[in-house]
């Protein structure tokens, strides 16, 4: 019995360990992107739109096939009386008929509708790509914001440690009579402010982590961790190369181009309503004595082709043509605006990268200078050549410089991601 209990306890322990391992999963940036592309509703909706566009294309292809209808009719004719005088009896007769019709729509309209459906499929596919790229960019924004908040915690933790060590030193100097009580009080205030900042940064980690979880489409309260490993991104191409790449690959711009093509086709299709349509019909008819179909002596087959032309439909065609022309003009104007917006976005993002590179270099130099300044201020204060305010200023300056360096680092990564998004490169 004891052995059985031990086995049960061992199995339970292994199960708990397995649950812990599974629940405490760590997601990298690539994992977050994959989760977002799988879970978010706007991505699912965009893919559904592509599926509907493909169904529309199949329906447009089916319009090339004729619409066929058929019917069967059987009637029996019975006599009202018998002619007994001459000894003849009128026999029951049966009438059979199979009728059908074939309707062929305007061929030009059918071709135009199919071309428009093909264009809609391409546009829907590009809309999916555009939605995915926007989602990838949103995930990177949330991911880098989370990592920045984590780095802020590290900076504020170090600041708290420095303030605490400085407070201990000043208190010891005060006890020895070489420091004023006001110095102790000022350092206590600084120590308290640093602790408040550390608490704020920890709260920011919780908030940005929750935002990141929501962005990738998972429960913010789930037991998941995010990897803190990342690399600084770079873009080595020229501005002209970036613009040309964007004009050829940016999915939103390409979707607008397909939209213009589709609206032009719709306009031609609307004008084709002035053309005639072709239809036809056929009839197989048989009459004779009651019996199975095909046994009758009288059999008639008829067929015909008709050409129909709508001369006036209450200005419905004119309205359709006007709507199609306005839609075509609007799509053309929108394409021009979209092209200018893409060039402007690429230009702005590219220039911002150069500025942030310089800013990051300056921020690193600022951290080095602030670190050295704090050492000097600490030594001067110990020797009585500097006041407590000088020491406090040096502490605050170092913390601010470290925070600015972190911000500059992540801003540079975000700027590269923004440029790639504007180029359609993700």
C-alpha positions in Angstrom: 0.0 0.0 0.0 2.8 2.3 0.8 4.5 1.6 -2.5 1.3 2.4 -4.3 0.9 5.7 -2.5 4.5 6.6 -3.4 3.8 5.9 -7.1 0.7 8.0 -7.0 2.7 10.9 -5.4 5.4 10.5 -8.0 3.0 10.7 -10.9 1.3 13.7 -9.4 4.6 15.5 -8.9 5.6 14.8 -12.5 2.2 16.0 -13.7 2.6 19.2 -11.7 6.1 19.8 -13.1 4.7 19.2 -16.6 1.9 21.6 -16.1 4.4 24.2 -14.8 6.6 23.8 -17.8 3.8 24.1 -20.3 2.1 27.0 -18.6 5.3 29.0 -18.0 6.1 29.2 -21.7 8.3 32.0 -23.0 7.5 33.7 -26.3 10.1 35.4 -28.5 9.2 38.2 -30.9 8.7 35.7 -33.7 6.4 33.6 -31.5 4.4 36.7 -30.7 4.0 37.6 -34.4 2.9 34.0 -35.2 0.3 34.1 -32.4 -1.1 37.4 -33.5 -1.4 36.3 -37.1 -3.3 33.2 -35.9 -5.5 34.8 -33.3 -6.5 38.4 -34.1 -9.9 38.9 -35.5 -9.0 41.5 -38.2 -6.5 39.0 -39.7 -9.2 36.3 -39.7 -11.7 38.7 -41.3 -9.2 39.7 -44.0 -8.6 36.0 -44.8 -12.3 35.4 -44.9 -12.6 38.3 -47.3 -10.2 36.6 -49.6 -12.2 33.4 -49.4 -15.4 35.3 -50.4 -13.5 36.9 -53.3 -12.5 33.5 -54.6 -16.1 32.3 -54.3 -17.1 35.3 -56.3 -14.6 34.5 -59.0 -16.0 30.9 -59.3 -19.5 32.4 -59.6 -18.3 34.8 -62.3 -16.7 31.8 -64.2 -20.0 29.9 -64.0 -21.7 32.8 -65.8 -20.0 31.6 -69.0 -22.2 28.5 -68.9 -25.8 28.8 -70.2 -28.7 28.7 -67.8 -30.8 25.7 -68.7 -34.3 25.0 -67.6 -36.5 22.1 -68.4 -40.1 20.9 -67.7 -42.2 17.8 -68.4 -45.9 17.8 -69.0 -48.3 14.8 -69.6 -52.0 15.2 -70.3 -54.7 12.6 -71.1 -57.7 13.4 -73.3 -60.8 11.3 -72.7 -63.9 11.3 -75.0 -67.2 12.6 -73.7 -69.3 9.8 -75.5 -69.0 6.8 -77.7 -70.3 6.7 -81.3 -72.4 3.5 -81.1 -74.1 4.0 -84.4 -71.1 3.4 -86.5 -69.4 1.0 -84.0 -66.4 3.2 -83.3 -64.9 4.1 -80.0 -62.7 7.2 -79.5 -59.6 6.1 -77.7 -57.9 7.9 -74.9 -55.0 10.0 -76.1 -51.9 11.2 -74.2 -50.0 14.4 -74.8 -46.4 14.6 -73.7 -44.1 17.6 -74.0 -40.6 18.5 -72.8 -39.7 22.1 -73.1 -36.5 23.9 -72.3 -34.8 27.2 -72.5 -31.2 28.4 -72.7 -30.3 31.9 -71.7 -27.0 33.4 -72.6 -26.2 36.7 -71.1 -24.4 39.5 -72.8 -21.0 38.0 -73.5 -19.1 41.3 -72.9 -20.8 41.8 -69.6 -19.9 38.2 -68.6 -16.2 38.7 -69.5 -16.1 42.0 -67.7 -17.6 40.5 -64.5 -15.1 37.7 -64.6 -12.2 40.1 -65.0 -13.6 42.2 -62.1 -13.9 39.1 -60.0 -10.2 38.1 -60.7 -9.2 41.6 -59.8 -11.2 41.4 -56.5 -9.3 38.2 -55.6 -5.9 39.9 -56.1 -7.1 42.9 -54.1 -8.3 40.7 -51.3 -5.0 38.8 -51.2 -3.2 42.1 -51.0 -5.5 43.2 -48.2 -4.6 40.1 -46.2 -0.9 40.9 -46.7 -1.5 44.5 -45.7 -3.4 43.5 -42.6 -0.7 41.0 -41.6 2.0 43.7 -42.0 0.1 46.2 -39.9 -0.3 43.5 -37.3 3.4 42.6 -37.3 4.2 46.3 -36.8 1.7 46.6 -33.9 3.2 43.5 -32.3 6.7 45.0 -32.5 5.5 48.3 -31.0 4.0 46.4 -28.1 7.0 44.1 -27.7 9.6 46.8 -27.7 7.5 48.9 -25.3 7.4 45.9 -22.9 11.2 45.5 -23.2 11.7 49.2 -22.6 9.7 49.0 -19.4 11.7 46.1 -18.2 15.0 48.0 -18.9 13.5 51.0 -17.0 13.0 48.7 -14.0 16.7 47.7 -14.1 17.7 51.4 -14.3 15.5 52.4 -11.4 16.7 49.4 -9.3 20.3 50.5 -9.8 19.2 54.1 -8.9 17.6 52.9 -5.7 20.7 51.0 -4.7 22.9 54.0 -5.3 20.6 56.2 -3.3 20.5 53.7 -0.5 24.3 53.5 -0.4 24.6 57.3 -0.5 22.1 57.6 2.3 24.1 55.1 4.5 27.3 57.1 3.8 25.7 60.5 4.6 24.2 59.1 7.8 27.5 57.8 8.9 29.1 61.2 8.1 26.3 62.9 10.0 26.9 60.6 13.0 30.6 61.6 12.8 29.6 65.3 12.6 31.0 65.8 9.2 27.6 66.2 7.4 24.6 68.3 8.2 21.2 66.8 9.1 19.7 68.6 6.0 22.0 66.4 3.8 20.5 63.3 5.4 17.0 64.6 4.8 17.6 65.5 1.2 19.1 62.1 0.5 16.2 60.4 2.2 13.9 62.4 -0.2 15.9 61.3 -3.1 15.9 57.7 -1.9 12.1 57.8 -1.6 11.7 59.3 -5.1 13.8 56.6 -6.6 11.7 53.9 -4.9 8.5 55.5 -6.2 10.0 55.6 -9.7 11.0 51.9 -9.3 7.4 51.1 -8.3 6.1 53.0 -11.3 8.3 51.2 -13.7 7.3 47.8 -12.2 3.7 48.7 -12.7 4.5 49.7 -16.3 6.0 46.3 -16.9 2.7 44.7 -15.8 0.7 47.1 -18.0 2.8 46.7 -21.1 2.9 42.9 -20.7 -0.9 42.9 -20.6 -1.0 45.1 -23.7 1.4 42.8 -25.5 -0.7 39.7 -24.6 -3.8 41.5 -25.9 -2.0 42.5 -29.1 -1.1 39.0 -30.0 -4.5 37.7 -29.1 -4.0 35.7 -25.9 -5.5 36.1 -22.4 -3.6 38.9 -20.6 -4.1 37.0 -17.3 -2.5 33.8 -18.7 0.8 32.5 -17.4 3.1 33.5 -20.2 6.5 35.1 -20.3 8.1 37.1 -23.0 11.8 36.7 -24.0 13.9 39.8 -23.3 16.4 39.0 -26.0 16.5 41.3 -29.0 18.9 42.7 -31.5 19.2 46.3 -32.7 17.8 46.5 -36.3 19.6 48.3 -39.1 18.6 49.5 -42.6 21.6 50.0 -45.0 19.8 50.9 -48.2 19.4 54.4 -49.7 16.3 56.5 -49.6 15.8 56.1 -53.4 16.0 52.3 -53.0 13.5 52.3 -50.2 11.0 54.4 -52.2 11.3 52.2 -55.3 10.8 49.1 -53.2 7.7 50.6 -51.6 6.2 51.6 -54.9 6.6 48.0 -56.2 5.7 46.1 -53.0 3.6 48.1 -50.5 0.4 46.0 -50.3 -1.9 48.8 -49.7 -0.7 50.7 -52.8 -0.9 47.5 -54.9 -4.4 46.9 -53.6 -5.4 50.4 -54.7 -4.0 49.7 -58.1 -6.1 46.5 -58.4 -9.1 48.6 -57.2 -8.6 51.0 -60.1 -8.4 48.1 -62.5 -11.6 46.6 -61.1 -13.5 49.9 -61.3 -12.5 50.4 -64.9 -13.8 47.0 -65.7 -17.1 47.7 -63.9 -17.5 50.9 -65.9 -17.1 49.0 -69.2 -19.5 46.4 -67.9 -22.1 49.0 -67.0 -21.9 50.5 -70.5 -22.3 47.0 -72.0 -25.9 47.0 -70.8 -26.7 48.9 -74.0 -25.8 45.8 -76.0 -28.3 43.0 -76.8 -28.6 39.6 -75.1 -29.1 36.2 -76.8 -31.5 33.5 -75.7 -33.0 30.3 -77.1 -35.6 27.7 -76.5 -36.5 24.1 -77.6 -39.6 21.9 -77.3 -40.1 18.2 -77.8 -43.8 17.3 -78.1 -45.6 14.0 -78.7 -49.2 13.0 -78.8 -51.0 9.7 -79.4 -52.7 6.8 -77.7 -52.1 6.4 -74.0 -48.9 4.6 -73.4 -45.2 5.2 -72.5 -43.5 8.3 -73.7 -41.8 7.5 -77.0 -44.6 5.2 -78.3 -46.7 7.9 -79.8 -47.0 8.3 -83.5 -47.0 12.1 -83.6 -43.7 13.8 -82.5 -42.7 17.4 -82.9 -39.4 19.1 -82.2 -39.1 22.8 -82.3 -36.3 25.2 -81.3 -35.4 28.8 -81.8 -33.0 31.6 -81.0 -34.0 35.1 -79.9 -32.1 38.4 -79.7 -33.4 40.9 -77.1 -32.5 44.5 -76.9 -33.6 46.8 -74.1 -34.5 50.1 -75.6 -35.6 51.9 -72.4 -35.5 50.8 -68.8 -36.4 54.0 -66.9 -32.8 55.4 -67.0 -31.5 52.4 -64.9 -28.6 51.9 -67.3 -27.7 55.5 -67.2 -27.7 55.5 -63.4 -25.5 52.3 -63.4 -23.0 53.9 -65.8 -22.8 57.1 -63.8 -22.2 55.2 -60.5 -19.5 53.1 -62.2 -17.8 56.2 -63.7 -17.8 58.0 -60.3 -16.4 54.9 -58.6 -13.6 54.7 -61.3 -12.7 58.3 -60.8 -12.7 58.0 -57.1 -10.4 54.9 -57.2 -8.0 56.7 -59.5 -7.8 59.7 -57.2 -7.4 57.5 -54.2 -4.5 55.7 -55.9 -2.7 59.0 -56.5 -3.2 59.9 -52.8 -2.0 56.5 -51.7 1.1 56.7 -53.8 2.0 60.1 -52.4 1.3 58.9 -48.9 3.6 55.9 -49.3 6.5 58.1 -50.6 6.0 60.5 -47.8 5.9 57.8 -45.2 9.1 56.1 -46.5 10.9 59.5 -46.6 9.9 60.4 -43.0 10.8 57.0 -41.6 14.1 56.9 -43.4 15.2 60.3 -42.2 14.1 59.5 -38.7 16.4 56.5 -38.6 19.4 58.7 -39.3 18.4 61.1 -36.6 17.9 58.3 -34.0 21.3 56.8 -34.8 22.9 60.1 -33.9 20.7 60.4 -30.9 21.7 57.0 -29.7 25.4 57.8 -30.0 24.9 61.0 -28.1 22.9 59.2 -25.4 25.7 56.7 -24.9 28.2 59.5 -24.5 25.8 61.2 -22.1 25.7 58.0 -20.0 29.5 57.8 -19.9 29.8 61.4 -18.9 27.1 61.2 -16.2 28.7 58.0 -14.8 32.1 59.8 -14.5 30.4 62.9 -13.1 28.8 60.9 -10.4 32.1 59.4 -9.4 33.7 62.8 -9.2 30.8 64.3 -7.3 30.9 61.4 -4.8 34.6 61.9 -4.2 34.2 65.7 -3.8 31.4 65.2 -1.4 33.5 62.8 0.7 36.2 65.4 0.7 33.8 68.2 1.6 34.4 70.0 -1.8 30.9 69.5 -3.0 27.4 69.9 -1.5 24.7 67.3 -1.2 22.8 69.1 -4.1 25.8 68.5 -6.4 25.7 64.8 -5.4 21.9 64.6 -5.9 22.1 66.3 -9.3 24.7 63.8 -10.4 22.5 60.9 -9.3 19.5 62.2 -11.2 21.5 63.0 -14.3 22.9 59.5 -14.5 19.5 57.9 -14.1 18.0 60.3 -16.7 20.9 59.5 -19.1 20.4 55.8 -18.8 16.7 56.1 -19.4 17.3 58.2 -22.5 19.8 55.6 -23.8 17.2 52.9 -23.4 14.6 54.9 -25.1 16.9 55.8 -28.0 17.8 52.2 -28.5 14.2 51.0 -28.7 13.2 54.1 -30.8 15.8 53.1 -33.3 14.4 49.6 -33.6 10.9 51.0 -33.9 12.0 53.4 -36.6 13.5 50.5 -38.7 10.2 48.6 -38.2 8.2 51.6 -39.3 10.3 52.0 -42.4 9.9 48.4 -43.3 6.2 48.7 -42.8 6.0 51.7 -45.0 8.0 49.8 -47.7 5.8 46.7 -47.4 8.9 44.7 -46.5 7.7 42.8 -43.4 
